Amino acid sequence: MTPADTDLAGIHCRLDELLASRGMTLTALSDAVGVSIVNLSVLKNDRAKAIRFSTLVAICDALGCEVGDLLVRVQ
């Protein structure tokens, strides 16, 4: 089985919860990390199929969190 064959439904992005707990908007995060609001919205709504490591690092830096705080496995 290749990574492309794996079901991505088991990964949840906690971006919405992290933004709310920090009082930050998606627009402010977009400005801080240089990623479009549309792409962040796709990630926030668990519709992303991939994410660049550089984007993960930028989001985590802006939110002051770890990757494991942002992306969690659900079963």
C-alpha positions as CSV (number, residue, x, y, z in Angstrom):
1,M,0.0,0.0,0.0
2,T,1.4,3.4,-0.9
3,P,0.7,6.6,1.0
4,A,-1.6,7.7,-1.8
5,D,-3.8,4.7,-1.1
6,T,-4.3,5.5,2.6
7,D,-7.6,6.8,3.9
8,L,-7.0,10.4,5.1
9,A,-10.2,10.4,7.0
10,G,-8.3,9.4,10.1
11,I,-6.4,12.8,10.3
12,H,-8.1,15.8,11.9
13,C,-6.8,19.3,11.6
14,R,-7.4,21.3,14.8
15,L,-6.7,24.7,13.1
16,D,-10.2,26.0,14.1
17,E,-9.7,25.2,17.8
18,L,-6.2,26.6,17.9
19,L,-7.2,29.8,16.2
20,A,-10.1,30.3,18.6
21,S,-8.0,29.6,21.7
22,R,-5.5,32.3,20.5
23,G,-8.2,34.8,19.4
24,M,-6.7,34.8,15.9
25,T,-8.6,34.9,12.6
26,L,-7.9,32.9,9.5
27,T,-7.1,36.2,7.8
28,A,-4.5,37.1,10.4
29,L,-3.0,33.6,10.1
30,S,-2.9,33.9,6.4
31,D,-1.0,37.2,6.6
32,A,1.4,35.8,9.2
33,V,2.3,32.7,7.2
34,G,1.9,33.8,3.6
35,V,-0.7,31.1,2.7
36,S,-3.9,32.0,1.1
37,I,-7.1,32.0,3.1
38,V,-8.6,29.5,0.7
39,N,-5.8,27.0,1.3
40,L,-6.0,27.5,5.1
41,S,-9.7,27.0,4.9
42,V,-9.3,23.7,3.0
43,L,-6.9,22.6,5.8
44,K,-9.2,23.8,8.6
45,N,-12.2,21.9,7.1
46,D,-10.3,18.6,6.8
47,R,-10.4,18.7,3.1
48,A,-6.6,18.8,2.5
49,K,-4.9,15.8,0.9
50,A,-1.4,17.1,1.5
51,I,0.5,19.8,3.2
52,R,4.1,21.0,2.8
53,F,6.4,20.7,5.7
54,S,7.3,24.4,5.3
55,T,3.6,25.3,5.6
56,L,3.3,23.1,8.7
57,V,6.3,24.8,10.3
58,A,5.0,28.3,9.4
59,I,1.6,27.6,10.9
60,C,3.0,26.1,14.0
61,D,5.4,29.0,14.5
62,A,2.5,31.5,14.1
63,L,0.3,29.6,16.5
64,G,3.1,28.7,19.0
65,C,2.2,25.0,18.8
66,E,3.7,21.7,17.7
67,V,2.6,19.7,14.7
68,G,0.9,17.2,17.1
69,D,-1.2,20.0,18.4
70,L,-2.4,20.9,14.9
71,L,-2.8,17.4,13.4
72,V,-4.3,14.5,15.3
73,R,-5.2,11.0,14.4
74,V,-8.8,10.0,15.0
75,Q,-10.3,6.5,14.6
